[in-house]
Each structure stands twice: as C-alpha cells, then as structure tokens.
Amino acid sequence: MKVMYNTTWKYTALLFVISLLLGCNKDNKMFSAPYEDGLPPLGIEINPTDKMQPESGKTGGETIMRIKGLDKYKDKAIIRFNGEKAQIVELTADHVKLKVPPFASTGVLSVTIDDIVFFGPQFTVLGNVSLDATFQVGVGTNGMVSDVLFLEDGKMIYTGSFTNYNNKGAIRPINRLVRTFADGTYDASFRIGTGANNSLNSILKLGNYYFLAGSFSGYGQRNADISNLTRIYTTGAIDTMGIKPFRRPGQTDTLKYYPTFNGGFDGNIGNIYESDGKILATGNFRYYIHRIYGKPNKLETRDTVILDSTEIRHVARLNLDGSLDKSFRFGADGKPLSGGNGSVATVYHNSGTLKGKILVYGSFNRFDGQSVGYITRLNADGTLDPTFNSGGTGADYNVSSVTYNTLTNKYMVVGGFSKYNGASAIKVMMLNANGTVDPTFQTKTFDGGNPSYAMQLNDGLIVVSGDFARYNNIARNGFMILNPNGELNSDYNTSGYFSGFINKAVETKTEDGKRALLLMGYFGRFNNEEVHNLIRIKLEQ
C-alpha cells in the first residue's frame, strides 16, 4: 500500500521565503557563511604520551617538556601544572624548560594560547603526602566504607555498603563487613556467612560481642527479625536464641531461632556508641522496635512474631539485651523528648571534660522544642546542654559533617551555611569546645564545588575534602591540607586529583612506623591514581 503525504505546507513555506528575499532592501548587507574560512592552524605539536624530563620533582625544581612550534607564541603561551601557572625558563623550537610552581600538584600540563588549550604529559609533584604502598588493600572495595573498628591484636574490621574486598568476595561472600590484618590483607578466618543484607554504618565492640548498626533487616542465616541493629560473636556469626513456639495440643514442640539481641529501630541508624555500659544509638528513626516471640496469632493456629514499638526520635539508649532504657531521653511524664525537626547525625564524646556528651547536627533548626541553628549538644543524660554556644543562634543552614579532636578540643564543621551566630562563616568553620567560633581559623573561597568533610589532626593541620576545584584561587582538586589558620600548607598540597567523598579519617601509622592517615568513604581517585574507597596515605615530616 502506497502512503501519500500532504506536501502543500512545503510550497507555502517556499513562497514565503521567496517573498522575503524579493522584499529585501538593496542596501541590506550580505554576510559570508559562518565558519567558512575557519582559523588557521597554530603549528603546535605536542604528544601527551611523551614523558617529562624528569617525570617527577618538587616545587621549585625544573623539568623539560617536548613541544614544537611554541617559540612562535612565546609572548602568549601560558603553561600550567594541573592548573597552576609555571615560569618558563627556556623556550626553543622543540622544547620548553619549566620551573615547577608553588602549590603545583600532580597532574597534566596544559598549554594555553589565547583561548586554545593543548594538553601535554603528566608530571608527578613530589611532596609530603603520598599513597602508602605498605597498605595491601589491592583493588579495595566495590562500595562505600563507613566505619572501622581497631582490635587489640592489630586487626581491623570495616563496615559499609560493599559486597567485595580485594576480589576475595568471589570465593566467599563479603557483604558489608570485612576483617583485615594491620597491613590491609584480607583475614579469611572471620566467618560472617552471607553477612548483612544491606548497608552497615557503624560497629562497636562491647564485652565479647560486636554490635552492628545501619540499614539492614537480615544477617547471616537470620534473614528477618532484625531492625537495623544486631549483635554478633567475635567469630562473625550472629548470636541467636531458641524460642519454644506456640503449639496446639498434640503438636510437636520445635525450637525456632531468633536474634538474641531483641531491639532496634524503624529507620536508619547512623552511629552506635558505648555509653555507661549500654548502647547509644543515633540516626533518623522514629520508633524503637521490640519483638515478642512464641505467642499465638488471633486464630490460635500457629505462633507469630508480634512487633512492639515505642516512639523515640533520633537519639536513644538500649540495654545489652536490646530493651529500651527509659531513663534516657524520657521526661518526668514518661513521654519521650521530641528530637529534631529534620535529619540528624552525631559525634559522641567518650573521654575528657566532655565525656558522655553528644553533639547533634544536621538539617534541623529545632531540637527538643528549642530553636537551634542546625547544631546543638546533649548532656550525658540526653537533655539539651545549655553550655554549648550559649546565647548564639548557630548556623544559618544545614551542617553536613562535624569532627572533633580530643587533643586540640576543636570541632571542624562543614555545611551549606554562610553565617554562624550572625557572623560570616562560609562552608567550613572551627568551633571551640563551648560551641563558639575560633576566629584564628579563617576559611577561604571555594570554587568549582564544595567541601564535604574536614578534620583537624593532632598537630593542628586540617584535612579537607569535597568536590571543589580551587581554594583561595589555587588549584586543589577535591583534597587539601590546611594550616590551623585556614591557609594552604605548602608542604602537604602536592597530591593531584581526588574524586568522591570521605566518611571518616583516622590518624595511624604505616607498617614501617611512619605517620599516616587512614581514609575511608566512597572515592575513586587519589593523587590522580585509581583507588577504591579505602586507602592509607603517608604524611611525612
């Protein structure tokens, strides 16, 4: 069958165009077709696969890049080391000698002539920060790493959302929990069965058990009856108990097994801590969940699991059997305190003069009925701490990350805010232990993105990560180390491109005893090298 199309509209449009052309004034100007001639070639020849001579060096040193034809543009050419402008020492018809600029970092060289950019070879800038080759994590994990527990024998347990570690998961499942030796090699003796069925955010050792918290409903052979919190043996197996089920007369009694730790919450648990021998849980939950086993259903034909819930928002404490501690965060009237009006995260103080207190931050501006600026602190009994930022209004927008250093007694706070207590505080600020701003730290301008994590080291240096491209108009691709006053430290900022985000950083040592920093989170590159969510970096003096 032939299909016919109506073409009348084509002829109408053609007549309209012809009429416009005939109606043009003879004085109208005629223009050449766009891009008719194009730009002449510049005659630059550069091969990005060539090697610099030498391929690496420190700031202030010299290196040579092979490039032809650049001498014709010596008054225009701008050469940058990963974004930082270099000094041209010598320029000939076939090469250019360069001085590595201050604050240069590992990455690709670029040549700019007017608005045309050529990319050249990579140059490794040597400095005091580098990947620790003694940390044997191999290809790392295939998902986010959230927390680490250091054991007395030197081993470490990591939690997260990963399902593989250094490709060992092809042999035995590694679902969200792995134990390694101190050098990062996989410990196959930790038998977790099928592991957790969703993300694990936090791990705590208390007595002879590990407690796991996150957003999961099953672990190992128990694929149900878990509400984001459970207890396992130090061998990796879940702790279970046998319950005699309800049976009608004549039926055989057969034990059923359930998790021994009988308690949890209806929402994600971000962190768990030890508090007076009990378990402090914080996160974005609304109800505490307890299960009643061995009771008949309404038809009395078989047993069922009955869920019992108690409203308690964001911060709660449990006894070691999983029962709710109602002496914590409950008022004299027996009602729970209201918590925040937005999402929360926490920092727990387990030592020092602030021991037992809980810093709470997030997207809320009210907590327990009181107006707070996205950050507040609780006393050890769970009530609001009036000594924190007394009389201040807090931040003017969300706080996304807070860390605390017990030696310097400083908080590093990161978020979308621009003011704190009415004064300028853009994206990163340092707070004293009482919640007031430390004015000696002054953050600079971020370009190309935002910070997402900051932590002060014991010597006062500050690690910052995020998706930013420049800091104080200096190229820094997602990772930097600042002096205590907020200025870039010249010795610790030679590392190249970083992509992703850091959940947690811990000061530690390399296998040969050098100063190091353990970084975990969800990231794919560090110093322009491919990595996977867990690395250790050396911080040399």
N, C-alpha and C positions, 0 to 999 in steps of 0.2 A: 504494500500500500504506500503510495507516494504521499508525503506530508507537505502541504502547501503553507507558506508563511506570508503574512501581510507585510509588504515592503513599502507601503505608502509613506510611512514615517521617515524612511531614508531619503526619499525625494524631497519631502518637505524640508528636512534639515539642510539638504544640499542647497535648495533655493534660498534659504535663509542666510547661509554663509556667503553665497554669491552676491546677494543684495547688500550685505555688509561691506564686501570688498569694493563693489561699484560705488558705494556711498562714501568711500574714504576720501578725505581732502587731499589734493595733490601736494599739500605741504607736509603731510604726515611723514615722519621719519621711518626709514626701513632699518631693521636690526638684523645682524647675522645670527645664524642658528647658535644656540647655546653649545658650549664646549666644542665648537667647530675646529678651532686650532689646537686647544689644549696647551699644557705647559711643557716647555722643552725639558728634556731630562737633565738632571744635575751632574751626571757623570760620576756619581759616588759609587764606589764598590766596597762593600763590607760583608763579611761572611760571619754570621752569628755562631757558626760551629768552630771558628778559629779559637785558639787558646790565647789568653793574655800572657804576656811575658814580663814578670811571672804571673801565675794564675791566682795567687793569693798574696796578701800583705796587710800591714797595719795602716791605719790612718796616718797621713803624712809621708808615707812611702811613695815610690814611683813604680809605674808599670807602663808597658807599651801595647798599643792596640794597632793591628794592621788595618789600614783603610786607605783606599786610593781615591785621589781627587779632592780630598778635603782641603788641601792647601789653597785651592781657588776661593775658598769661603772662610778664610782664617778670621775675618772681621765679623762674621755672622755666626760661626759654629759655636754651639753650646753643648758640652758633653757632661753627662750626669752619671754618677754611680748610684743606681737604684733610686733615682730621684734627687740626689744631692749634687750640685754643680761642682765640677772639678776644675783645677787650674791646669791649663795647657802649658807644658814645659817646653815642648819641641814639636814642630809640625812640619812634615815633609810630604813629598808626593805619594808615599806609600805607607806611612805610619804616623802615629801621634804618641808622644810621651806625656803621661798624665801624672799629677800628684793626687793621691787618694785624699779626698776632702774630709774635714772633721765631720763626725756623725754619719759618715758613709756606712752603708750596711750591705751585706751580701746580696747580690742580685745582678741583673742585666744592665749593661751600659747602654745608654741611648745617646744619639747624636741629633740635635735639632738645628735645622737651617730654616729660618723664617718660621713657617708653620708646618714644615715637613719633618717627620721624625724617622730615623733609621735605628734599628735595634742591633746591638752588637753582641759580643760574647759575655759570659758571666764572669764575675770576679768575686772571690771569697775574701771578705774583710775579716782579718783575724782580730780577736779581742778576748775579753774575759768571760764570755758566755758561749757555750758550745754543747752539743748533744753529748751525753755520757755514753761512750762506747762500751763501758763495763756493765751497763744495764741491758740484760739479754731478753728483751720483750719480743724480739723478732718483728713480726708484722702487727703486733699489738692486738687490739680487739676490733670487732666489726660493729660496735655500737658504743654508746656513751658509757664512760666510767664515772661513777658518782661519789664513791667513798672508799676509804682504805682503813683497815684495822691492822696495826702493828702488833705482832705477837712476841712473847718473851724470847722465843728461840730464834728470832730474827726474820721469821717468815712474815708474809703479808697476805691479807685477804682483801680482794677488791669486789665491790658490788657495782651494778649498773644495769644497762638495758642490752648488753651484748649477749651473743649466743656462741661466741667463739673467742679463743685466745691463742694467738700464735699458731693458728691452724690445728690446734690439738682437739678442737671440738669435732673433727671428722672421725676421731676414734671413739670418743666418749662425750656425751652432751656437756656443754659448759654454759648453762643457762643462767646468766645474770650473777654468777658467783664463781670466783676462782681463787685458789691459794697458790702463792708462788714462794720461791726461795728469795733470799735477800737480793740476789743479783737479777731477779726478774724471771728466772726459768720456772717453768710450769711444775707444780707439785701434784703428781698423779695420785698420791695417797689420800687426797681429800675427796671422799666419795659422797657426792651430792645427789646421786641418782639422776633424775631428769631436771633437777634444780627448780627454780621458780618459773611460773608461767607468765610472768610479766615483770616490770622493772622493779629493782631493789635500789632504794635511795640511801639507806643507812644501815650500818651494822654496829652492834655493841656486844662486848663480852662481859658477862656478869655471872660470877660463880663458875660453874662447869658447863655453861651454855653460851651459844651465840644467839642474839636476838636480831631478827631481820625485819626491816620495815620498808614500805614502798607502796606500790600499787599492784597487788597481786592477790590471787584467790586460791592458789594451789602451790604445793612444794613437794617434790619427790613423789612418793606413792600416794600422798594425800592431795588429790586434785580438787578438793572442795573444803568447805568449813573453815576457811581462813579469810579474815577480813583485814588484809594489808599489813598484818603483823603476826609473827610466829616465832617459835623457839626451836633451835636445832642443837644436836650434840656437837662437840668439838670435832667429831669424826666426819661431820657433814650430813648425817642422817637426821630426819625430823623426829622430834620427841613426841611419841604418841601414847595414848591410854586406851585400855579396853573398857567398853561400856556394855553392860548387860541390857539388851533391848527389851522392850515390852513384848510379851507374848501371851496370847490367849491360852487357856488351859489345854494341855495336850500338845502344844507346840514345843519344839526343841529350842533350848537356850543356846545361842551362839553369840560370842562376844563380837562387837563391832569396834573398830579402832578409829579414834579421832585425835586431832592435835591436843596435846596435854595443856598447852598454853591456851586458855579459853578467854580470849579477849581481843578486841580490835576496833576498827572504826570504819565508818561508811564512806570515807573519802581518802584521798592520797595522804600518806604520812611522809613528810619531808625529812624529819630527823628524829632520832631517839637518843636519849642520854640517860646516864645513871644519876639518880637523884635520891640521896638518903637511902640507898639500897633498893630503890624502886625504879620503875621505868617511866621516864618523862617522854611523852610523845607530842610532837608538834606538827601541824600541817593544815591542810584545807579540808577538814572533816567537820561534820555537824553532830554526829551521833556516835556514842560508844556502843559496840555490839558485843553481846554475850549470848552464848548458845546453851540451851537446855536439852540434854540428851536423855534417851530412854523413856520418853513419855509417849502415851498413845495419841493417835490422831483423833479427830472428832468421832469417827466411825468405830474406834477402838478395834481396828482390824490389824494394825501394824504400828510400829513406833515411827516417830518423826522427829525432826530437829526443829526446836522452837527458838526463834530469834527474839531476844530481849534487848531493847535499846534504851539508852539514856541520853538526853541532849547534853552535849558539852562541846563547845566550839573551839577549834584551833589549838588549844593547849590543855593537856590532861595528863594525869599520872596514874599508873597502874601498879598494883601489887604483883609479886613474882608469879602468882598463879593466873594472872590475867584479869583479876577483878578490879573494878574501878575504885580508886582512892578518893572517897568523897570528902576527905578533909582538905583537899586541894582544889581550888577554883570553884568552890561552892560557898554561897553566902550563909549567913546565920538562919535564913528562912528555908534552907535546904535547896534553893534554886541555884542553877549554875550561873556563873558570870557570863556576860554576853559575848565576849571576844570582839573581833574586828568586823567591820562592815566591808571588807574586801579580802583578797588573798594575803597570806602571811608566810613568812619564813623567819628563822630564829638563829641566834647564837647563844650557846649556854656557857656560863662561866663556872668551870669546875675547880677553880683554885683562886688564891689571892683574896684581896679585900672584897671582891665582888662575888665570891663563891656562892653558888646557888641561884644567882640572879639570871634572868632570861631576857636578852634583847630581842624585841619583836619588830619586824619591819615588813613592808610590802606595799600593797595598793589601797590600804585603808586610811581613812582620816578620822575615824572614831574607834576607840577600843574600850571595852567595858563601860560604854556610855559616855566616855570622856573624849573631848576633842583633842586629837594628837595629829602631828604632821607626818604621817607615814612611817614614823619610827617612835618606839617607846620602850620601856623596860619594866619587867615584873620583878617583884621581890621573890625570895625563896618560897614563900607561902602562896605565890600565884597572884597576889594583888599588885596593883599598879605602884611603881616605885616613884614617889614624888621628888626624889633627889636627882632624877635624870632630866636634864635640860629644864630645870625649874624655871617657870615663867616664860619659856620660849615657845614659839609657835611651830617649830620643826621645819620640815621641808615643804616646798610648795607643790611637789608632785611625787610620783612613785619612787620608792627606793627598791632597787633590784638586787643588790648584793652588799653584804656587810661582813667584814672580818675583824678580828680583834687580836692584838699582840699582847701577851701577858707580861713581857719584859718592858715594853715602852708604854703600856697602858693606853694605847690609842686604838680607836676604831677607824677603819678605812671604809668609806661609804660611797656607793656608786648608784646612780639612777638617772631619771629623766628630769630632775629638779634643776632650777636655776637660782633658787634662793633658799636660805636656811635662817630661821629667826629674822626674816626680813632683809638680810644682807646677801650680797651676791655669793653664790656657791654653785658653780656650773659643773654638773655631771659627776665630779669627784671631790670629796672633801675629807678632811681628817677631823675627828672628834676626840675630845678628851674623855676620860672615864666618866665624867659627870654629864656628858652629852653636849657640852658647849664646843664651839668651833675652835680648833687650834689655828690661830692666824699665821703661824710660821710656815704652814703649807699653803701655797697658792697654785691652784691648777691653771694651766694654760689653755689655749684654744685647740679644740679637736676639729679636724677637717676630714671629710670623706666617710664618716661613720662615727660611732660612739663607743665609749668604754663599756665593758660589761663585768669586769672583775678587778679588784685591787687588794693588795695585801702588803702590809709592812713587814719587812724582815727584821731579825733581831738586831742587826747593826744599823737600822734606821732606813735603809734603802726600801723603795716601794716598787713592787711588781704590778704592772697594769696590762690588761689585755682587752681586746674587743675587735671591732671591725673597722677601726679608723685607719686613715691613710697618712695623715700628717698630725704632728703635735708641735705646737708653737712654731708652725711653718717649717718644720723639719720632717723629712720623710721617715715615718715609722709605720710599718705595715702590720698593725694588729698586736704588737708586743713591744714593751719597753720597760726600762728600769729607771726610776726617778730618784733623785736625791731627796732627803727629807723635806726640802723646801718646795718641791714640785718641779725643779729644773731637771732636764735630761742629764743623766750621768754619762760623761764622755767615754768612760772605760767599759761600760756594760751595755752599749747600744750599737753593736756591730752585727747582730743577728738579722737575717733577712726576713722574707715574707712569712707571716703566720696567718693561718686561716682556721676559723672555728671559735670556740669559746672554752674557757677554763671553769670547771666547777670547784676545784679545790687545789691548793698548793701547800706543800709541806716541806719545811727545811729538813735536810737529811745529809747523808754522806755518800760519796761514791765508794766502790769496792776497795779503792786504794786510799780511802780516808780523806778525800778532798771535799770541800764544801759543795753542796748540790741542792737542787730544788726538784722535788717530785711534782709533776704536773699531770692532772687528770681532768677529763672533760669530754668534749666532742670536737676534735680538731683533726685536720688532715695534713697540715704542713707546718714545719718549724724550721727557721733558718733556710727557707726555700727547699727543704728536704721533705720527702713524703714520710709521714708518721701516722699513727693510728691511735689517738685518744689517750695514750699513756706513755709518758717519756720522763727521763731524768736528765736534767741539764746541769753542767758544771758551772759554778760561779767562782772563778779563780781570782786570787788577790792580785 
